[in-house]
Amino acid sequence: MKRIQTGEEIEAKFWVSDFSKIEKRLQEVGADLTSPRVFERNLRFDTPRRALSRESKVLRLRQDSMNHLTFKGPTDPYQTVSVREEIEFEVSDFNKAKALLESLGYEVSVGYEKFRSTYLLDGTQVTLDEMPYGYFVEVEGEDAVVIEAVARKLNLNWDARIRESYLAMFSRLVRLKKLMARNLNFSEMPDRPYPLEELGIKPAD
């Protein structure tokens, strides 16, 4: 284990029609591409009675170019952006970390996938997330003021920001469209992009 990071995750999320305008704007304003497009596999863990989910807590194992184990606390409902406690560190072996969590009594509650590109701009981290149901931009920074300034610099509609997690949107979409998908994976959701307007979500571009 190494590179333990503790603190708060402060971010805003936006749904967009595609990445073409955003990628062009990132180049225009001089953003640095720090991580080219990479595939992510994520496993969400919980107790058999879903104790973590009931408390809006997240225990996640992620695999991209490395392996990461993450805990996230509940989102602060009084903030204009998503603010939550976050503890994250690298693990050397994905399968052994999964076995450890299962030995402690946790089980995989859901899996989800994405393709992610990461940029740095004005002290914030801007990620482009291609999800099985659409395209999203996340801006993470030290506070809401900085995040809003970068979002507006990218011509994103600040009023269209999303407070929900990817899995919360997925759950609502499954219920609304009566989908058979059990996981937020590309193989289980072949008909993207999905009409997120029906969930009351506005495109930010």
C-alpha positions in Angstrom: 0.0 0.0 0.0 1.2 3.5 -0.7 0.1 7.1 -1.5 -2.7 7.2 1.1 -4.8 10.3 0.4 -7.3 11.6 3.0 -9.4 14.7 3.0 -12.5 15.9 1.1 -13.7 15.3 -2.4 -15.1 18.5 -3.7 -16.5 18.3 -7.2 -19.2 19.2 -9.7 -20.5 16.8 -12.3 -22.1 17.8 -15.7 -23.9 15.7 -18.4 -22.9 16.7 -22.0 -24.0 15.5 -25.4 -20.4 14.5 -26.4 -16.8 15.4 -25.6 -16.0 17.2 -28.9 -16.7 20.8 -27.7 -15.2 20.2 -24.3 -12.0 18.7 -25.7 -11.6 21.6 -28.1 -12.2 24.1 -25.3 -9.7 22.3 -23.0 -7.0 22.7 -25.7 -7.9 26.4 -26.3 -7.5 27.3 -22.6 -4.2 25.4 -22.2 -5.3 22.5 -20.0 -2.7 19.7 -19.5 -3.7 16.1 -20.4 -2.3 14.2 -17.5 -4.0 10.8 -18.2 -5.2 9.8 -21.7 -8.3 7.8 -22.1 -8.2 4.7 -19.9 -10.7 1.9 -19.1 -11.9 1.7 -15.5 -13.4 -1.3 -13.7 -15.1 -0.5 -10.4 -16.6 -2.8 -7.8 -18.8 -1.3 -5.0 -18.8 -3.3 -1.8 -21.4 -3.3 1.0 -22.6 -5.5 3.9 -25.3 -8.2 3.1 -27.8 -5.8 4.6 -26.5 -2.8 2.7 -25.5 -0.9 5.8 -23.0 1.4 3.9 -25.6 2.3 1.3 -28.2 3.2 3.9 -25.7 5.6 5.4 -24.7 7.0 1.9 -21.2 5.7 2.3 -19.1 4.1 -0.4 -16.5 1.4 -0.3 -15.0 0.9 -3.8 -12.3 -1.1 -5.4 -11.1 0.4 -8.8 -8.8 -0.9 -11.5 -7.4 1.3 -14.2 -3.7 1.6 -14.9 -3.4 0.9 -11.1 -5.6 -0.4 -8.3 -7.2 1.8 -5.8 -9.3 1.2 -2.6 -11.5 4.1 -1.7 -13.9 5.1 1.1 -16.3 8.0 0.7 -18.5 9.5 3.4 -22.0 11.0 2.9 -22.3 14.1 0.7 -22.8 17.3 2.6 -26.4 18.4 1.6 -25.8 22.1 2.4 -23.0 22.7 -0.2 -23.5 23.9 -3.8 -21.2 21.2 -5.0 -20.6 17.6 -3.9 -18.4 17.7 -0.8 -17.6 14.4 1.0 -14.9 12.7 3.1 -12.6 10.6 0.9 -9.8 8.2 1.8 -8.0 6.5 -1.1 -4.8 4.5 -1.5 -3.2 2.2 -4.0 -3.2 -1.6 -3.6 -0.8 -3.9 -5.4 -3.2 -6.7 -6.3 -6.8 -6.2 -7.3 -7.9 -9.8 -6.7 -6.3 -10.0 -3.3 -7.9 -6.7 -2.2 -11.3 -8.1 -3.3 -10.7 -11.3 -1.4 -9.7 -9.3 1.7 -12.9 -7.3 1.6 -15.0 -10.4 1.1 -13.2 -12.1 4.1 -14.2 -9.1 6.2 -17.8 -9.8 5.4 -18.3 -7.3 2.5 -19.8 -8.4 -0.8 -19.9 -6.8 -4.3 -23.2 -4.9 -4.5 -22.7 -3.6 -8.0 -20.1 -3.1 -10.7 -19.6 -0.3 -13.0 -17.3 0.7 -15.9 -16.2 3.9 -17.6 -13.6 5.3 -19.9 -11.8 8.3 -18.3 -9.5 11.0 -19.5 -8.0 13.5 -17.0 -6.8 17.1 -17.4 -5.4 19.7 -15.1 -6.7 23.3 -15.5 -6.2 26.2 -13.1 -5.5 24.0 -10.1 -8.5 21.7 -10.7 -8.8 18.2 -12.1 -11.1 17.9 -15.0 -12.2 14.4 -16.0 -14.1 13.3 -19.1 -16.1 10.2 -18.2 -17.7 8.0 -20.9 -20.3 6.0 -19.0 -22.5 3.2 -20.4 -25.4 5.7 -20.5 -23.7 8.9 -21.6 -20.9 11.4 -21.3 -20.0 13.4 -18.2 -17.5 16.1 -17.2 -16.3 16.3 -13.5 -14.4 19.3 -12.1 -12.7 18.7 -8.8 -11.0 21.5 -6.9 -10.3 23.1 -3.5 -13.7 24.8 -3.2 -16.9 25.7 -5.1 -15.7 29.1 -6.2 -12.7 27.6 -8.1 -14.8 24.8 -9.5 -17.4 27.2 -10.8 -14.8 29.4 -12.5 -13.3 26.5 -14.4 -16.7 25.1 -15.3 -17.7 28.5 -16.8 -14.3 28.7 -18.5 -15.2 25.4 -20.3 -18.6 26.9 -21.3 -20.5 24.5 -19.0 -23.9 25.6 -17.8 -23.3 25.9 -14.0 -27.0 25.5 -13.3 -27.0 22.1 -15.0 -24.6 20.6 -12.5 -25.6 17.2 -11.0 -25.4 16.2 -7.3 -26.2 12.5 -7.9 -23.6 9.8 -8.2 -23.3 7.7 -11.4 -24.9 4.7 -9.6 -27.8 6.8 -8.3 -28.6 7.9 -11.8 -28.2 4.3 -13.0 -30.7 3.1 -10.5 -33.3 5.7 -11.5 -32.7 4.9 -15.2 -33.2 1.2 -14.7 -36.5 1.8 -12.9 -37.7 4.3 -15.4 -36.8 2.4 -18.6 -37.4 -1.1 -17.0 -33.9 -2.1 -18.0 -32.5 -5.6 -17.3 -29.1 -4.3 -16.4 -27.8 -5.3 -13.0 -24.4 -3.6 -13.3 -23.5 -0.3 -14.9 -21.4 -2.0 -17.6 -21.2 -1.4 -21.3 -22.1 -5.0 -22.1 -25.4 -4.7 -20.2 -26.3 -1.3 -21.6 -25.8 -1.4 -25.4 -28.3 1.2 -26.4 -26.5 4.4 -25.3 -26.8 7.3 -25.1 -29.9 7.2 -22.9 -32.4 10.0 -22.6 -31.3 11.5 -19.2 -33.7 14.4 -19.7 -36.4 11.9 -18.6 -34.6 11.9 -15.2 -34.8 15.7 -15.0 -31.1 16.1 -15.9 -30.1 18.9 -18.2 -27.2 18.8 -20.7 -24.6 21.4 -19.7 -23.2 22.0 -23.1 
